[in-house]
Amino acid sequence: MARRGEGSAGWLFTLPVIVILGLFLFVPVLMALWVSFSDWTGRGSPFSAGTGFVGFDNYAEITSGGGLPERNFGIALRNNAWYAVLVIPLQTALSLFLALLVNRAALRGRTFFRISFYFPSVTSSVAITVLWLFLFSSTGVVNQVLSWVGMNGPNWFNDPRGIVHVALSAVGVEAGPAVLTDADILGVSWWDWLSGPSIAMAALILMAVFTTSGTFMLLFLAALQSLSPDVDEAGRVDGASTWQRFWRITLPQLRPALFTVLTLGLIGCWQVFDQIYTGTQGGPGKTTLTPAYLSYESAFTDQRWGQGAAISFILFLIIVAFTVVQRWALRERGVAKRRMRQYRMTARENGGAS
């Protein structure tokens, strides 16, 4: 039971943080929300008399306007969707594998490997992007290696086609069926939605996996080290194989860490900006254009601040929606609860018998 005055003391200690968050986070967010419903030109205050309320016009222009803003937004969503679909599973699987690897007691030099795997995560993303583009340039190391097997080309990195279309063109398929080319969503045909990431975006995907796996490895490693070995030992006594113990015992206990990693990966993928701004700036042919960069370009370059803010809030809703679905998919079901409870009871019985 709280003593008299403890509640007031708690609010007093948290008041500075509340004020700081209010001034530098919540107030700007509310201002940006107003801008997304206005025709603000970026000059003066967004609350001045010259700024008019336009309702959902900015949102309608990029989602159903039928012009270039809608097509650009559709292309950006297509690019970012492929980026997220490939980056999130790859970085999650790789980080979990690295965590299991460096968590083994039999591994010598574990500290060295942990530092080595984590090092790319603390390196400047701008520096890594510049280095990555240099490696994939026409005179870079990647092209030099590919030249040994006759696969290099001076403009392969600038090919605006998706890797699925590139693979299909290699077997003579240059155009899709009418059912895919005639129908479109957000101004982009289904044939283009299914084209896959471009070679330039694929290089950025590899870079994202390389730079983020170390951070998520630490999260999985902390979760692994907090697990009780008794439950795994109970599975071993029951005759479960190494894979069965990992899939049935270890992985279910990593569910909170897995949700954290997937959520952070989802947010990071849909907010990718600095790599695009520093590296490709949307090229080649807008195949690396992302909603975050499109929002910046609409506001700061085209001076269409309402449209840029609208893109940001649509992106926010996308992230929230995917997070809710992800939380629902990773919820702990009754069967898993009963199985884990059974293993814990077996572990306690084994401990009592010993």
Secondary structure, 3 states (H helix, E strand, C coil): CCCCCHHHHHHHHHHHHHHHHHHHHHHHHHHHHHHHCECCCCCCCCCCCCCCECCCHHHHHHHHCCCHHHHHHHHHHHHHHHHHHHHHHHHHHHHHHHHHHHCCCCCCCHHHHHHHHHHHHHCCHHHHHHHHHHHCCCCCHHHHHHHCCCCCCCCHHHCCCEHHHHHHHHCCCCCCCHHHHCCEECCEEHHHHCCCCEHHHHHHHHHHHHHHHHHHHHHHHHHHHCCCHHHHHHHHHCCCCHHHHHHHHHHHHCHHHHHHHHHHHHHHHHCCCHHHHHHHCCCCCCCCCCHHHHHHHHHHHCCCHHHHHHHHHHHHHHHHHHHHHHHHHCCCCHHHHHHHHHHHHHHHHHHHHC
